[in-house]
């Protein structure tokens, strides 16, 4: 019984993180054409998604690497 409750809690946590992360990511993508700080909101959404999803972790790492390379060029 306790095992099932713990599993349910983990699934609910993962769902909440996914909803918040994808919402921020979609808002950030919309801000690419609408006014707003898209370049802050998109990484924030990816950072939240990276808590639970490895694909988001890898994508965030790629973005960070590219930004560091750009910073070195300037």
N, C-alpha and C positions, 0 to 999 in steps of 0.2 A: 504493500500500500504506500509506504513512504517513498519507495522507488518511483512509483507512478506519479506521485505528487511532485517530486524533484524533476522528473522528466517533463512534466507539464509546465512547471515554472521556467525551465530552460527554454522550452519552445515558445512560451509567451514572451520571454525576454528577447529572444531572437526575432520574433515577429515585430515587437515594438521598435527594436533597433532598425530593422529593415524598413519599416514604415517611415520613421523619422529620417533615416539616411536617404532613402529614395525621394522623399518629399523635398528635402533640401537640395539634392542633386538636380531634380527636375526644376526647382525654382531657379537654381543657378544657371541651368541651361537656358531657361526662358530669359534670364537676365543678360544673356549674350546679345539679344536683340532688343531687349527692353532696358530702361535705365535701372542701374543697380550694380552692386559690387559682385559681379559674377565670379571674378577671379579669387574672391574670398569664400563665397558660398559653396562653389563646386568642391574645393578641397575639404571644406568642413563636412559636407555630405559624405565625401569619400572616406574621411577620417572616422566618421561615425559608422559607416558600413564596414570599415576595416576591423572594427572590434569583433565582428562575427564572421566576415567573409574574406577568404584568402585572395580572391580575385581583386577585391577592392584594395587590399594591402599592396598587391603587386602593382596595380595601376597608380596608386598614390606614390609608391617608391619611384616609378618611372617619371612621374611629374616632378617630384622633388629633385631627381637627378638632372632633368632637363633645365629646371630653374637654376640649379647650382652652376651648371655649365654656362648658362646665359649670363649669370652674375659675374663669372670669371672673365667673360669676354668684354664686359663693360668696364 
